[in-house]
Amino acid sequence: MSTKPIFVGTDVGASRTKVAILDADKNMIGWAVKKSGIDFTVTAQSCLEAALLKANARESNILGSVSTGYGRKNVVFAGENKTEIGCHAKGCFLSFPYSTTIIDIGGQDNKIIKLDDNGLRINFKMNRK
């Protein structure tokens, strides 16, 4: 079992719960996806355990943890929680560092996020007819 520090991201959506584990070099070393069900806390913990097993790591190795999504406040092992809009923006800009549009089709709602060349959100209004 590894003793190296790891970082955990958890997205508790209305439909699915996802956990990703990164090492200090930002490599994904473990992950899990399960139906969210009715008990978000239990599902998040179950995903964490499955992802830790893939990562060959222990919960005591977690140096930082963030939760996001519909049920983000039900993740007891998260050090902080963030909105999915902020997480999508940062994650996409890390991989694609230029002006872009992100479309999130979720289990409960949909979101459109526009970023400028600096990764900052651009506010826009949709014309509804």
DSSP file (Angstrom, degrees, kcal/mol; ACC not computed):
  #  RESIDUE AA STRUCTURE BP1 BP2  ACC     N-H-->O    O-->H-N    N-H-->O    O-->H-N    TCO  KAPPA ALPHA  PHI   PSI    X-CA   Y-CA   Z-CA
    1    1 A M              0   0    0      0, 0.0    56,-0.2     0, 0.0    55,-0.1   0.000 360.0 360.0 360.0 131.6    0.0    0.0    0.0
    2    2 A S        -     0   0    0     54,-2.7    56,-0.4    53,-0.1    59,-0.1  -0.373 360.0-164.8 -72.5 148.5    1.4    3.4   -1.0
    3    3 A T        +     0   0    0     54,-0.1    -1,-0.1    -2,-0.1     3,-0.1   0.259  50.6 121.1-112.6   8.2    2.0    6.1    1.6
    4    4 A K  S    S-     0   0    0      1,-0.1     2,-0.1    58,-0.0    -2,-0.0  -0.385  72.9 -96.1 -72.5 150.9    2.4    8.9   -1.0
    5    5 A P        -     0   0    0      0, 0.0    19,-0.5     0, 0.0     2,-0.3  -0.379  44.6-169.9 -67.2 144.5    0.0   11.9   -0.7
    6    6 A I  E     -a   62   0A   0     55,-2.2    57,-3.3    17,-0.1    58,-1.0  -0.884  15.5-140.3-131.7 163.9   -3.1   11.8   -2.9
    7    7 A F  E     -aB  64  22A   0     15,-2.5    15,-2.9    -2,-0.3     2,-0.4  -0.983  16.2-154.4-128.2 137.8   -5.9   14.3   -3.8
    8    8 A V  E     -aB  65  21A   0     56,-2.5    58,-2.3    -2,-0.4     2,-0.4  -0.936   9.5-171.4-121.9 133.1   -9.5   13.3   -4.2
    9    9 A G  E     -aB  66  20A   0     11,-2.6    11,-2.6    -2,-0.4     2,-0.4  -0.987   9.4-170.8-118.9 131.7  -12.3   14.9   -6.2
   10   10 A T  E     -aB  67  19A   0     56,-2.4    58,-2.5    -2,-0.4     2,-0.6  -0.986   9.2-169.7-126.9 128.8  -15.9   13.8   -5.7
   11   11 A D  E     -aB  68  18A   0      7,-2.9     7,-2.6    -2,-0.4     2,-1.0  -0.954   3.9-168.6-117.7 110.1  -18.9   14.7   -7.9
   12   12 A V  E     + B   0  17A   0     56,-2.6    59,-2.9    -2,-0.6    60,-0.3  -0.822  18.0 179.1-100.7  96.4  -22.2   13.7   -6.3
   13   13 A G        -     0   0    0      3,-2.5    23,-0.1    -2,-1.0    -2,-0.0  -0.427  44.0-105.8 -91.5 169.7  -24.7   14.2   -9.1
   14   14 A A  S    S+     0   0    0      1,-0.1    23,-0.2    -2,-0.1     3,-0.1   0.807 120.2  23.9 -63.5 -29.3  -28.5   13.5   -9.1
   15   15 A S  S    S+     0   0    0      1,-0.3    21,-2.2    21,-0.1    22,-0.4   0.839 129.2  20.2-103.7 -47.0  -27.8   10.4  -11.2
   16   16 A R  E     - C   0  35A   0     19,-0.3    -3,-2.5    20,-0.1     2,-0.4  -0.930  57.1-145.0-131.0 150.4  -24.2    9.3  -10.7
   17   17 A T  E     -BC  12  34A   0     17,-3.2    17,-2.3    -2,-0.3     2,-0.4  -0.961  21.6-170.4-112.8 132.2  -21.5    9.7   -8.1
   18   18 A K  E     -BC  11  33A   0     -7,-2.6    -7,-2.9    -2,-0.4     2,-0.4  -0.969   9.0-170.9-126.5 138.2  -17.9    9.9   -9.3
   19   19 A V  E     -BC  10  32A   0     13,-2.4    13,-1.9    -2,-0.4     2,-0.4  -0.997   4.1-173.8-126.4 133.5  -14.6    9.9   -7.4
   20   20 A A  E     -BC   9  31A   0    -11,-2.6   -11,-2.6    -2,-0.4     2,-0.5  -0.987   8.0-157.3-125.1 137.3  -11.2   10.6   -9.0
   21   21 A I  E     -BC   8  30A   0      9,-3.1     8,-2.6    -2,-0.4     9,-1.3  -0.961  10.0-169.7-116.2 128.4   -7.9   10.2   -7.2
   22   22 A L  E     -BC   7  28A   0    -15,-2.9   -15,-2.5    -2,-0.5     6,-0.2  -0.872  13.8-137.1-114.3 148.0   -4.8   12.1   -8.3
   23   23 A D    >   -     0   0    0      4,-2.1     3,-1.9    -2,-0.3   -17,-0.1  -0.317  44.8 -85.5 -88.2-177.0   -1.2   11.7   -7.3
   24   24 A A  T 3  S+     0   0    0    -19,-0.5   -18,-0.1     1,-0.3    -1,-0.0   0.700 130.0  56.5 -65.3 -19.1    1.1   14.7   -6.6
   25   25 A D  T 3  S-     0   0    0      2,-0.1    -1,-0.3     0, 0.0     3,-0.1   0.255 119.9-108.3 -94.9  11.7    2.0   14.8  -10.3
   26   26 A K  S <  S+     0   0    0     -3,-1.9     2,-0.4     1,-0.3    -2,-0.1   0.717  71.1 145.0  68.1  24.9   -1.7   15.2  -11.3
   27   27 A N        -     0   0    0      1,-0.0    -4,-2.1     2,-0.0     2,-0.6  -0.786  54.7-121.7 -90.0 134.6   -1.9   11.7  -12.7
   28   28 A M  E     +C   22   0A   0     -2,-0.4    -6,-0.2    -6,-0.2     3,-0.1  -0.668  40.1 165.8 -76.8 120.3   -5.3    9.9  -12.2
   29   29 A I  E     +     0   0A   0     -8,-2.6     2,-0.3    -2,-0.6    -7,-0.2   0.492  60.7  18.9-115.0  -8.8   -4.4    6.8  -10.3
   30   30 A G  E     +C   21   0A   0     -9,-1.3    -9,-3.1    25,-0.1    -1,-0.3  -0.981  60.3 163.9-160.0 151.3   -7.9    5.7   -9.1
   31   31 A W  E     -C   20   0A   0     -2,-0.3     2,-0.3   -11,-0.2   -11,-0.2  -0.984  10.0-170.9-161.7 162.4  -11.6    6.3   -9.9
   32   32 A A  E     -C   19   0A   0    -13,-1.9   -13,-2.4    -2,-0.3     2,-0.4  -0.967   4.1-165.5-158.2 148.7  -15.1    5.0   -9.3
   33   33 A V  E     +C   18   0A   0     -2,-0.3     2,-0.3   -15,-0.2   -15,-0.2  -0.994  18.7 160.7-138.1 129.7  -18.5    5.7  -10.7
   34   34 A K  E     -C   17   0A   0    -17,-2.3   -17,-3.2    -2,-0.4     2,-0.1  -0.969  48.2 -86.9-143.0 158.1  -21.8    4.4   -9.1
   35   35 A K  E     -C   16   0A   0     -2,-0.3   -19,-0.3   -19,-0.2   -20,-0.1  -0.468  38.5-133.5 -61.1 136.1  -25.5    5.3   -9.2
   36   36 A S        +     0   0    0    -21,-2.2     3,-0.4     1,-0.1     7,-0.3   0.864  38.7 177.8 -65.2 -37.0  -26.1    8.0   -6.6
   37   37 A G        -     0   0    0    -22,-0.4    -1,-0.1     1,-0.2     3,-0.1  -0.281  51.7 -57.2  66.7-154.2  -29.2    6.3   -5.2
   38   38 A I  S    S+     0   0    0      1,-0.2     2,-0.6     2,-0.0    -1,-0.2   0.591 123.8  61.7-104.5 -13.5  -30.9    7.8   -2.2
   39   39 A D     >  +     0   0    0     -3,-0.4     4,-2.2     1,-0.2     5,-0.2  -0.813  58.0 179.3-116.9  90.6  -28.1    8.0    0.4
   40   40 A F  H  > S+     0   0    0     -2,-0.6     4,-2.6     1,-0.2     5,-0.2   0.836  79.6  56.7 -60.4 -35.1  -25.4   10.2   -1.1
   41   41 A T  H  > S+     0   0    0      2,-0.2     4,-2.0     1,-0.2    -1,-0.2   0.933 109.9  43.8 -63.7 -46.5  -23.1    9.9    1.9
   42   42 A V  H  > S+     0   0    0      2,-0.2     4,-2.4     1,-0.2    -2,-0.2   0.910 114.6  49.5 -65.6 -43.0  -23.0    6.1    1.6
   43   43 A T  H  X S+     0   0    0     -4,-2.2     4,-2.5    -7,-0.3    -2,-0.2   0.913 110.3  50.2 -64.8 -42.6  -22.5    6.2   -2.1
   44   44 A A  H  X S+     0   0    0     -4,-2.6     4,-2.4     1,-0.2    -1,-0.2   0.920 112.3  47.4 -61.1 -43.8  -19.7    8.7   -1.9
   45   45 A Q  H  X S+     0   0    0     -4,-2.0     4,-2.4     2,-0.2    -2,-0.2   0.897 111.2  51.2 -64.9 -40.4  -17.9    6.6    0.7
   46   46 A S  H  X S+     0   0    0     -4,-2.4     4,-2.1     2,-0.2    -2,-0.2   0.904 111.0  48.2 -63.1 -42.2  -18.4    3.5   -1.4
   47   47 A C  H  X S+     0   0    0     -4,-2.5     4,-2.6     2,-0.2     5,-0.2   0.906 110.2  52.4 -63.9 -41.7  -16.9    5.2   -4.4
   48   48 A L  H  X S+     0   0    0     -4,-2.4     4,-2.9     1,-0.2     5,-0.2   0.937 109.3  49.1 -59.9 -46.5  -14.0    6.5   -2.3
   49   49 A E  H  X S+     0   0    0     -4,-2.4     4,-1.9     1,-0.2    -1,-0.2   0.904 112.7  47.4 -61.3 -42.4  -13.2    3.0   -1.1
   50   50 A A  H  X S+     0   0    0     -4,-2.1     4,-1.8     2,-0.2    -1,-0.2   0.905 114.0  47.2 -65.2 -41.5  -13.3    1.5   -4.7
   51   51 A A  H  X S+     0   0    0     -4,-2.6     4,-2.2     2,-0.2    -2,-0.2   0.888 109.9  52.8 -68.4 -39.4  -11.1    4.3   -6.0
   52   52 A L  H  X>S+     0   0    0     -4,-2.9     5,-2.3    -5,-0.2     4,-0.7   0.891 106.8  53.5 -62.0 -39.0   -8.6    3.9   -3.1
   53   53 A L  H ><5S+     0   0    0     -4,-1.9     3,-0.8    -5,-0.2    -1,-0.2   0.929 110.3  46.2 -61.4 -45.8   -8.4    0.2   -3.9
   54   54 A K  H 3<5S+     0   0    0     -4,-1.8    -1,-0.2     1,-0.2    -2,-0.2   0.867 114.7  48.2 -63.1 -36.1   -7.5    1.0   -7.6
   55   55 A A  H 3<5S-     0   0    0     -4,-2.2    -1,-0.2    -5,-0.1    -2,-0.2   0.537 105.9-129.3 -82.2  -6.1   -5.0    3.6   -6.4
   56   56 A N  T <<5 +     0   0    0     -3,-0.8   -54,-2.7    -4,-0.7     2,-0.3   0.928  68.1 123.1  55.2  47.2   -3.4    1.2   -3.9
   57   57 A A      < -     0   0    0     -5,-2.3     2,-0.3   -56,-0.2    -1,-0.2  -0.821  57.3-125.6-133.5 169.3   -3.8    4.0   -1.3
   58   58 A R    >   -     0   0    0    -56,-0.4     3,-1.8    -2,-0.3     4,-0.2  -0.798  27.7-115.3-114.4 158.5   -5.4    4.6    2.1
   59   59 A E  G >  S+     0   0    0     -2,-0.3     3,-1.6     1,-0.3   -53,-0.1   0.820 115.3  65.7 -60.7 -30.4   -7.8    7.3    3.2
   60   60 A S  G 3  S+     0   0    0      1,-0.3    -1,-0.3   -55,-0.0   -57,-0.0   0.643  91.1  65.4 -67.7 -13.3   -5.0    8.5    5.6
   61   61 A N  G <  S+     0   0    0     -3,-1.8   -55,-2.2   -59,-0.1     2,-0.4   0.568  72.3 116.6 -82.3  -9.5   -3.0    9.4    2.4
   62   62 A I  E <   +a    6   0A   0     -3,-1.6   -55,-0.2    -4,-0.2     3,-0.1  -0.459  34.4 173.4 -68.6 118.1   -5.5   12.1    1.4
   63   63 A L  E    S+     0   0A   0    -57,-3.3     2,-0.3    -2,-0.4   -56,-0.2   0.752  70.7   6.2 -92.0 -31.0   -3.8   15.5    1.5
   64   64 A G  E     -a    7   0A   0    -58,-1.0   -56,-2.5     2,-0.0    -1,-0.3  -0.991  62.5-174.6-153.3 146.7   -6.8   17.4   -0.1
   65   65 A S  E     -a    8   0A   0     -2,-0.3    14,-1.6   -58,-0.2    15,-1.3  -0.984   0.2-174.9-148.9 134.0  -10.3   16.6   -1.1
   66   66 A V  E     -ad   9  80A   0    -58,-2.3   -56,-2.4    -2,-0.3     2,-0.3  -0.970   7.7-158.6-127.7 141.4  -13.0   18.6   -2.8
   67   67 A S  E     +ad  10  81A   0     13,-2.1    15,-2.7    -2,-0.4     2,-0.3  -0.903  14.7 169.3-118.4 152.6  -16.7   17.7   -3.5
   68   68 A T  E     +a   11   0A   0    -58,-2.5   -56,-2.6    -2,-0.3     3,-0.2  -0.901  28.7  60.8-146.8 172.8  -19.0   19.1   -6.1
   69   69 A G  S >  S-     0   0    0     13,-0.5     3,-1.8    -2,-0.3   -56,-0.2  -0.305  95.8 -42.8  99.1 178.8  -22.4   18.4   -7.6
   70   70 A Y  T 3  S+     0   0    0      1,-0.3     3,-0.3     2,-0.1   -57,-0.2   0.843 139.2  33.4 -52.3 -42.7  -26.0   18.2   -6.4
   71   71 A G  T >  S+     0   0    0    -59,-2.9     3,-2.2    -3,-0.2    -1,-0.3   0.018  77.6 128.0-106.2  27.5  -25.1   16.2   -3.2
   72   72 A R  G X   +     0   0    0     -3,-1.8     3,-1.1     1,-0.3    -1,-0.2   0.760  67.5  60.5 -58.3 -28.1  -21.7   17.8   -2.5
   73   73 A K  G 3  S+     0   0    0     -3,-0.3    -1,-0.3     1,-0.2    -2,-0.1   0.495  94.4  65.7 -80.3  -1.2  -22.5   18.7    1.1
   74   74 A N  G <  S+     0   0    0     -3,-2.2     2,-1.0   -62,-0.1    -1,-0.2   0.323  72.7 102.7 -97.9   5.6  -23.1   15.0    1.9
   75   75 A V    X   -     0   0    0     -3,-1.1     3,-1.3     1,-0.2   -34,-0.1  -0.774  50.1-174.1 -94.5  99.7  -19.4   14.0    1.3
   76   76 A V  T 3  S+     0   0    0     -2,-1.0    -1,-0.2     1,-0.3   -35,-0.0   0.742  79.8  54.3 -69.8 -23.5  -18.0   13.7    4.8
   77   77 A F  T 3  S+     0   0    0    -11,-0.0     2,-0.3     2,-0.0    -1,-0.3   0.473  84.2 108.0 -89.3  -1.0  -14.4   13.2    3.7
   78   78 A A    <   -     0   0    0     -3,-1.3   -12,-0.2     1,-0.1     3,-0.1  -0.599  56.4-157.0 -80.6 133.9  -14.3   16.4    1.6
   79   79 A G  S    S-     0   0    0    -14,-1.6     2,-0.3    -2,-0.3   -13,-0.2   0.775  78.7  -3.1 -76.4 -27.6  -12.2   19.2    3.0
   80   80 A E  E     -d   66   0A   0    -15,-1.3   -13,-2.1     2,-0.0     2,-0.4  -0.973  66.2-135.2-155.1 163.3  -14.2   21.8    1.0
   81   81 A N  E     -d   67   0A   0     -2,-0.3     2,-0.3   -15,-0.2   -13,-0.2  -0.969  17.7-174.6-129.2 149.3  -17.0   21.9   -1.6
   82   82 A K        -     0   0    0    -15,-2.7   -13,-0.5    -2,-0.4     2,-0.1  -0.900  32.4 -96.1-134.7 158.6  -17.3   23.8   -4.8
   83   83 A T     >  -     0   0    0     -2,-0.3     4,-1.9   -15,-0.2     5,-0.1  -0.413  32.0-122.2 -72.0 154.5  -20.0   24.4   -7.5
   84   84 A E  H  > S+     0   0    0      1,-0.2     4,-3.0     2,-0.2     5,-0.2   0.818 110.8  61.4 -68.7 -27.7  -19.8   22.2  -10.6
   85   85 A I  H  > S+     0   0    0      2,-0.2     4,-2.3     1,-0.2    -1,-0.2   0.944 107.2  44.1 -61.9 -46.5  -19.6   25.4  -12.7
   86   86 A G  H  > S+     0   0    0      2,-0.2     4,-2.3     1,-0.2     5,-0.2   0.897 115.1  48.6 -63.6 -41.2  -16.3   26.4  -11.0
   87   87 A C  H  X S+     0   0    0     -4,-1.9     4,-2.7     2,-0.2     5,-0.3   0.918 111.6  48.9 -66.5 -43.3  -15.0   22.8  -11.2
   88   88 A H  H  X S+     0   0    0     -4,-3.0     4,-2.8     1,-0.2     5,-0.3   0.935 111.8  50.2 -60.4 -45.6  -15.8   22.4  -14.9
   89   89 A A  H  X S+     0   0    0     -4,-2.3     4,-2.2    -5,-0.2    -2,-0.2   0.937 114.7  42.0 -60.1 -49.1  -14.2   25.8  -15.7
   90   90 A K  H  X S+     0   0    0     -4,-2.3     4,-1.8     2,-0.2    -1,-0.2   0.922 116.7  47.8 -66.0 -43.9  -11.0   25.0  -13.9
   91   91 A G  H  X S+     0   0    0     -4,-2.7     4,-1.4    -5,-0.2    -2,-0.2   0.922 114.7  44.5 -64.5 -45.0  -10.7   21.4  -15.1
   92   92 A C  H  X S+     0   0    0     -4,-2.8     4,-3.2    -5,-0.3    -1,-0.2   0.910 112.7  51.3 -66.6 -41.7  -11.4   22.3  -18.8
   93   93 A F  H  < S+     0   0    0     -4,-2.2    -1,-0.2    -5,-0.3    -2,-0.2   0.829 104.8  58.0 -67.5 -29.5   -9.1   25.3  -18.8
   94   94 A L  H  < S+     0   0    0     -4,-1.8    -1,-0.2    -5,-0.2    -2,-0.2   0.907 117.9  32.0 -63.0 -41.1   -6.3   23.1  -17.3
   95   95 A S  H  < S+     0   0    0     -4,-1.4    -2,-0.2     1,-0.2    -1,-0.2   0.803 133.4  30.5 -85.4 -31.6   -6.6   20.8  -20.3
   96   96 A F  S  < S-     0   0    0     -4,-3.2     2,-2.5    -5,-0.2    -1,-0.2  -0.735  72.9-168.6-130.7  81.8   -7.6   23.4  -22.9
   97   97 A P        +     0   0    0      0, 0.0     2,-0.3     0, 0.0    -4,-0.1  -0.313  56.6  74.3 -77.9  62.0   -6.0   26.7  -22.0
   98   98 A Y  S    S-     0   0    0     -2,-2.5    19,-0.1    18,-0.1    17,-0.1  -0.954  96.4 -56.5-156.8 171.7   -7.9   29.0  -24.4
   99   99 A S  S    S+     0   0    0     -2,-0.3     2,-0.3    15,-0.1    17,-0.2  -0.298  70.7 151.5 -55.6 131.6  -11.3   30.5  -24.9
  100  100 A T  E     -E  115   0B   0     15,-1.2    15,-3.1    16,-0.1     2,-0.4  -0.968  43.4-122.8-157.2 168.3  -14.0   27.7  -25.0
  101  101 A T  E     -E  114   0B   0     -2,-0.3     2,-0.5    13,-0.2    13,-0.2  -0.988  22.0-159.6-121.5 131.7  -17.5   26.8  -24.3
  102  102 A I  E     -E  113   0B   0     11,-3.4    11,-2.9    -2,-0.4     2,-0.5  -0.931   1.4-163.6-112.9 131.4  -18.4   23.9  -21.9
  103  103 A I  E     -E  112   0B   0     -2,-0.5     2,-0.6     9,-0.2     9,-0.2  -0.971   2.6-167.6-117.7 120.6  -21.8   22.2  -22.1
  104  104 A D  E     -E  111   0B   0      7,-2.8     7,-2.3    -2,-0.5     2,-0.9  -0.927   3.1-170.7-109.1 111.0  -22.8   20.0  -19.0
  105  105 A I  E     +E  110   0B   0     -2,-0.6     5,-0.2     5,-0.2     2,-0.1  -0.864  23.0 179.3-101.7 100.7  -25.8   17.8  -19.6
  106  106 A G        -     0   0    0      3,-2.2    -2,-0.0    -2,-0.9   -93,-0.0  -0.327  43.4-104.0 -98.6 178.2  -26.5   16.5  -16.2
  107  107 A G  S    S+     0   0    0      1,-0.1     3,-0.1    -2,-0.1    -1,-0.1   0.728 119.4  23.3 -72.7 -22.7  -29.1   14.2  -14.6
  108  108 A Q  S    S-     0   0    0      1,-0.3     2,-0.3     0, 0.0    -1,-0.1   0.715 130.8  -5.8-114.6 -33.4  -31.1   17.1  -13.2
  109  109 A D        -     0   0    0      2,-0.0    -3,-2.2    -5,-0.0    -1,-0.3  -0.926  60.5-117.4-153.7 175.7  -30.2   20.2  -15.3
  110  110 A N  E     -E  105   0B   0     -2,-0.3     2,-0.4    -5,-0.2    -5,-0.2  -0.915  22.8-166.0-122.3 149.8  -28.0   21.5  -18.1
  111  111 A K  E     -E  104   0B   0     -7,-2.3    -7,-2.8    -2,-0.3     2,-0.5  -0.990  11.1-158.8-137.1 145.1  -25.3   24.2  -18.0
  112  112 A I  E     -E  103   0B   0     -2,-0.4     2,-0.5    -9,-0.2    -9,-0.2  -0.995  14.6-173.8-121.0 126.7  -23.4   26.3  -20.5
  113  113 A I  E     -E  102   0B   0    -11,-2.9   -11,-3.4    -2,-0.5     2,-0.5  -0.982   6.0-163.1-124.9 124.2  -20.2   27.8  -19.4
  114  114 A K  E     -E  101   0B   0      8,-0.5     8,-2.8    -2,-0.5     2,-0.4  -0.917   8.1-166.7-108.5 132.5  -18.2   30.2  -21.6
  115  115 A L  E     -EF 100 121B   0    -15,-3.1   -15,-1.2    -2,-0.5     6,-0.2  -0.912  10.7-139.8-117.6 144.8  -14.5   30.9  -20.8
  116  116 A D    >   -     0   0    0      4,-2.5     3,-1.9    -2,-0.4   -16,-0.1  -0.244  45.9 -81.6 -87.4-175.1  -12.3   33.7  -22.1
  117  117 A D  T 3  S+     0   0    0      1,-0.3    -1,-0.0     2,-0.1    -2,-0.0   0.616 131.4  52.8 -65.9 -12.3   -8.6   33.2  -23.0
  118  118 A N  T 3  S-     0   0    0      2,-0.2    -1,-0.3   -20,-0.1     3,-0.1   0.344 120.2-106.2-101.9   3.8   -7.6   33.6  -19.4
  119  119 A G  S <  S+     0   0    0     -3,-1.9     2,-0.3     1,-0.3    -2,-0.1   0.609  75.1 139.3  82.3  12.2  -10.0   30.9  -18.1
  120  120 A L        -     0   0    0      1,-0.1    -4,-2.5   -31,-0.0    -1,-0.3  -0.688  58.4-105.1 -92.0 144.0  -12.5   33.5  -16.7
  121  121 A R  B     -F  115   0B   0     -2,-0.3     2,-0.5    -6,-0.2    -6,-0.2  -0.406  26.1-145.7 -68.5 139.2  -16.2   33.0  -17.1
  122  122 A I        -     0   0    0     -8,-2.8    -8,-0.5    -2,-0.1     2,-0.3  -0.928  14.3-136.3-103.9 123.7  -18.0   35.2  -19.6
  123  123 A N        +     0   0    0     -2,-0.5     2,-0.3   -10,-0.1   -10,-0.0  -0.625  33.5 166.3 -79.2 136.1  -21.5   36.1  -18.6
  124  124 A F        -     0   0    0     -2,-0.3     2,-0.4   -10,-0.0   -10,-0.0  -0.973  29.3-131.3-146.2 160.3  -24.1   35.9  -21.4
  125  125 A K        -     0   0    0     -2,-0.3     2,-0.4     2,-0.0    -2,-0.0  -0.928  17.3-136.3-115.2 138.6  -27.8   35.9  -21.8
  126  126 A M        -     0   0    0     -2,-0.4     2,-0.7     1,-0.0    -2,-0.0  -0.767  18.8-128.3 -91.1 137.4  -29.7   33.3  -23.8
  127  127 A N        -     0   0    0     -2,-0.4     2,-0.5     2,-0.0    -1,-0.0  -0.763  26.4-166.6 -84.7 118.7  -32.5   34.6  -26.1
  128  128 A R              0   0    0     -2,-0.7    -2,-0.0     1,-0.1     0, 0.0  -0.920 360.0 360.0-108.7 130.3  -35.7   32.7  -25.3
  129  129 A K              0   0    0     -2,-0.5    -1,-0.1     0, 0.0    -2,-0.0   0.363 360.0 360.0-118.5 360.0  -38.5   33.0  -27.7
